[in-house]
Amino acid sequence: MIYIISGTNRPNSRTRQVAEHILRLYKDKTHDAEIIDLATLPFNELASAPYGSQELPPDIQKAIAKIDAADGLVIITPEYNGSMPGALKYFIDHWSYPKSFEYRPVAFIGLGFRWGGLRPVEHLQQVFGYRNAYIFPERIFLSNITNVLVDGKITDEAVAKLMEKQTSGFMKFISALKSEKLHSNQI
Ligand SMILES: Cc1cc2nc3c(=O)[nH]c(=O)nc-3n(C[C@H](O)[C@H](O)[C@H](O)COP(=O)(O)O)c2cc1C
């Protein structure tokens, strides 16, 4: 299963709309995929569970169990103040190392205004590189997001093609790692 992380807990986010578009692309290519939407996770309950606690809220535990078994992760992040949303980093900081990260394929999509989420994607690449994940090199940056995404639809043909290309390329990337038994789920 490929998990598409909608990387903000802001209600009615554009990130969630992008995640739905990407979900359709994977399903069209008949790959199992599912969205993990940070807006549905109980961050308030998480605040009372100390880091490293075995007693994380059940919905957070379930989401992390999905990460730990994922064929691949597609992380979609908006740019908030030049980086990723705090909720996304807070979620990631509850994953376990090495299980959640090491040798796990991950692809990134950023969105924002002028720079299209370049900064949060590069910050995430640092985090996942540090934790030995396999980073898919083709990243996507959705700049001028209010023009590129209208009523949940991608209006820019070139961007739509990049998304198609990342989707099929990421699936091949995962298969190639699996065929050589290099994937996190095989080690
Ligand atoms: C708290 C906050 C901070 C933001 N900071 C930036 C920023 O630094 N650079 C940028 O290009 N856009 C910034 N934006 C605009 C968002 O990238 C843009 O509204 C995007 O659609 C937000 O994604 P969302 O709808 O998924 O929350 C910010 C938005 C919010 C809510």
The ligand as a MOL file (V3000), in Angstrom:
LIG
                    3D

  0  0  0     0  0            999 V3000
M  V30 BEGIN CTAB
M  V30 COUNTS 31 33 0 0 0
M  V30 BEGIN ATOM
M  V30 1 C 0.3850 29.4660 8.6870 0
M  V30 2 C 0.6390 29.6660 7.2100 0
M  V30 3 C 1.8760 30.0830 6.7940 0
M  V30 4 C 2.1570 30.2340 5.4300 0
M  V30 5 N 3.4090 30.5660 5.0230 0
M  V30 6 C 3.7120 30.5430 3.7040 0
M  V30 7 C 5.0360 30.7270 3.2520 0
M  V30 8 O 5.9610 30.8990 4.0250 0
M  V30 9 N 5.2800 30.6800 1.9250 0
M  V30 10 C 4.2770 30.4560 1.0100 0
M  V30 11 O 4.5390 30.4060 -0.2030 0
M  V30 12 N 3.0120 30.2860 1.4040 0
M  V30 13 C 2.7110 30.3230 2.7310 0
M  V30 14 N 1.4220 30.1220 3.1380 0
M  V30 15 C 0.4220 29.8970 2.1160 0
M  V30 16 C 0.1960 28.4270 1.8990 0
M  V30 17 O 1.3200 27.7690 1.3770 0
M  V30 18 C -0.9900 28.2580 0.9520 0
M  V30 19 O -2.1020 28.9310 1.5080 0
M  V30 20 C -1.3290 26.8240 0.8010 0
M  V30 21 O -2.5040 26.6960 0.0620 0
M  V30 22 C -1.5700 26.2660 2.1630 0
M  V30 23 O -1.8800 24.9600 2.0700 0
M  V30 24 P -3.1590 24.4060 2.8140 0
M  V30 25 O -4.3530 24.9990 2.0990 0
M  V30 26 O -3.0160 22.9740 2.5780 0
M  V30 27 O -3.1000 24.8110 4.2420 0
M  V30 28 C 1.1360 29.9990 4.4890 0
M  V30 29 C -0.1330 29.6020 4.9300 0
M  V30 30 C -0.3790 29.4130 6.2680 0
M  V30 31 C -1.7500 28.9240 6.7180 0
M  V30 END ATOM
M  V30 BEGIN BOND
M  V30 1 1 1 2
M  V30 2 1 2 3
M  V30 3 2 2 30
M  V30 4 2 3 4
M  V30 5 1 4 5
M  V30 6 1 4 28
M  V30 7 2 5 6
M  V30 8 1 6 7
M  V30 9 1 6 13
M  V30 10 2 7 8
M  V30 11 1 7 9
M  V30 12 1 9 10
M  V30 13 2 10 11
M  V30 14 1 10 12
M  V30 15 2 12 13
M  V30 16 1 13 14
M  V30 17 1 14 15
M  V30 18 1 14 28
M  V30 19 1 15 16
M  V30 20 1 16 17
M  V30 21 1 16 18
M  V30 22 1 18 19
M  V30 23 1 18 20
M  V30 24 1 20 21
M  V30 25 1 20 22
M  V30 26 1 22 23
M  V30 27 1 23 24
M  V30 28 2 24 25
M  V30 29 1 24 26
M  V30 30 1 24 27
M  V30 31 2 28 29
M  V30 32 1 29 30
M  V30 33 1 30 31
M  V30 END BOND
M  V30 END CTAB
M  END
